[in-house]
C-alpha cells in the first residue's frame, strides 16, 4: 500500500480500505450489509506500456477469428465511490491506476481494463490464436492472469473492483513456496521474475513459464487456479 496514491478523508478511511478490495488483503472483513451505489472515474495522465505481443485474436459469433492490434495504457484516475453501508450512504475519493488494453484499429471496438493500487510490473499479453487471450503481470509476489477475450471497459472494471468482484476476474499464482527465495530477488515490493508464457493444458490447467531476473533460472508453474506446483 505504500505505493498507492490514496487520497480521502480520515472519516472515510475505513470505506476506502474496504473499497480497495484486492489491495486490502489481510484487513478486517467488510460489513455484510454493504452495496456499491455508484462509481465515478475521472481519467488523468496516461502513458503507453510497450507490449512484446500486441495482438488479440477474438472468436466472433459466426465462428470466424478476428485479429486486432492493441495498445496498453497506464492511466492515473480519480475515483468517487458512493456506498450504502449498514443503512448509511458514505462517499469517498481515491486516486488509483487503470490499466487499459484497447484496440489500435479505430474501426474495431475493443477494450479490457483493470484497476490496481499495488506494485504491478512485467505486463505481457498472450494469445493461443484460437480465441483465448491472456494478460499476465507480476503483482507483488504473485503472477496474476486475466482472460481478456471478453471486453471490459474502464467503468465496468472500476465497478467490479470496488464491489469488490475483482478476485472472480483474475487468477493468482503465489510464487513463495514454488520458486526459491534467492530467485525472487530482494525487492521488497515484488518478485523479480519475467513472465515468458501463459496458456492452458489439454486438461484445462494453467501453465505459466517464468524466468528469474536475478539468476536466469526458468520455472514452469502448473495449477487449477488455486493449487499450484512446479514442473
N, C-alpha and C positions, 0 to 999 in steps of 0.2 A: 504493500500500500504506500510505501514511501515514494514511489514513482507516480502515483495517481495525483492528478491535479484536481482535487475535490474542493469545491467552494460551497459552503452552505452555513446557515446559522447554527449556533450551538444548540438551540432549542430543537432543531430538526435533525441533529446529527444521528440519533437512533434510526430515523427514517432512511437516511442515506445508507447506513450500514446494511439495512435490510434490502434496500433497492439495488445495491451493487451486486447482490446475489452471489454470483460466482466469485467476485472479488473479495467476498467476505467469508470465505470458508473458514470454519473453526469458530465463528462467532455464535452467539446465542441464537436459538431458533426464532424465526419471526412469529408474531402473533397469528393465531389460527384464523381470526376474523380480519382479513386484510384483502383489499381489492384495489387494483390499479384503475383509476378513473380516466386519466389521460397522461400522455407523454408528448411533450413538445420539444423539438430539437431545432437549434439554430446552427447551421454549419459555419465554420470559420476557416482558418488557414488550412490548405491542403497541399500535400506533397506526394509525388509519384514514387512507388516502390517497384523497382525493376523485377521482372519475372524471368526465370530461366525458360519455362514453358508458358506461352501467352495465348493459349487456345483452349476453349472448352468445346466438347462435342456433345450436342444435345439431341436426344431422341424425340422426334416430332410425332404428333398424333397419328400421322399417316404411316408411321414406321420408318420414315427416312431419317438420316442423320444430318444435322446441321452443324458445321464448324464455325465458331465465332471467335474472332480475335478479341482479346480482353486486355484491360489495364487494371492495375491495383493502386488505390489511393489511400493515404492515411489522412484523415480529416479530423481536426480538432472541433468538437461540437459542444455547445452549451445545451443542457437538458433542463427542462422544468417538468417535474413529476408531481401529479396530484394523486393521493391515495386516500382510501377510506380505511381507517384502522380503528377497529373496535368502536365503530359508530362516529368517529371523528375524522373530518377531512383535514389532511395535512399536505402541505406543499413544500417542496424543496428544490434547489437547483444544484447542479453539479457540472463540472467540465470533464469530459471524457473523450476518448478517441473512437471514431468509427473507421473501420477498415472496409473499403468497398471495392469489390470486384465488379467491373461493368464492361459492357460491350464497347469496343473501339470502333465499331461499324455503326454510323449514325442511322442506317436503315434497319438495324436489328435492335430490339429492346431486350436487354438482359442486365440484371444486377443481382449481386448477392453480398450482403453486408453482415458484419458483426461488431458489437460494442465491447470494449475492454478498457480496464484501467490498470492492468498489470503489465509485467515485463513480457513483451511479445517480440519475437525475433525469428529470423530464418523462414519467412513465409514462402511456401512453394506450392505450385499448382500441378496436379497430376490428372491425367485422363486415360482411361483404358481404350478410348477410341470407339466405344460401343454404347455411349450414353451415360457412363458413370464418371463423375468428375469430383475430385477431392482437393480441398485446400487444407494444407497442413502447416503448423507452425510450432515453434518451441515456446511454451508458455510456462515460465518458471522452471520447474524440474520435471516437466511432462511434455510429451508430444501430443498436441491436440489436433484432431482431424474433424473436418466438417464435409458432409456431402453437399455439393453446391450445384447440383444439376437442376434443382427447382429454385426459381428466383426467390429472393427475399430482400426487399428494399430496406432502406435505412429506417423507415418508420416502423415496419414490422420487426426488424432486428431490435430496435430500441424498446418496443413494447414487450417483446419476449424476454429481453434482458432484465428489465425492471420488474417483470411479473412475479418471480423470475421463472422462465421456461428455458433458459439457455442450455442447461445441462442435458435437456432432451434433444438438442440440436447438434451436440458435439460429443466426441469420444476422447477420453484422455488415457494415454499410456504413461503411467508414472515410471520414471527411469530409475529411481532408487530401488535397489534390490535386483535390478535387471542388468545394470551397467556398473562396473566398479567405479568407486568414487573418484579415483585418480583420472579416469577417462571423462568425467563430467566437468572437470576444471574447478577453479577456485572462485569463480564469480558468485557473489552472494545472492544474486537475483535470478540467475537462470543457468541451465545446463549448457555447456559449450559443446554442442553437437550440431551436425549438419544433417538435415533430412534428405536422403538420397532417393527414396521411392516409397510410394504408398499404394496399396491395392488390396484386393481380396482374393483369397484362395478359392479353389473349387468347392470347398466345404463352407464357404461364407465367412471364414475367419479373416481378420485384418492382418496384413503383412506389411511391416514397416522396416525399412532399411535405413540405418543411420550410421554416421561416422563421427568419431571423436575429433573435435578441432584441436585437442591437446596432443593426442598420441597418434591419431590417424587410424585407430582400430575401427573395424566395421562390426556392426551388430545387426542381426535380423530378429525383430520382435514380432511375435505372433500371439493373437488373442481374440476373444469374442467381444471385446469392448469393456469387460470387467476383469477377466482373468488373463494374465499375460505371462509369456515365457520367452526366453531367447533360444534361438537355434544356431 
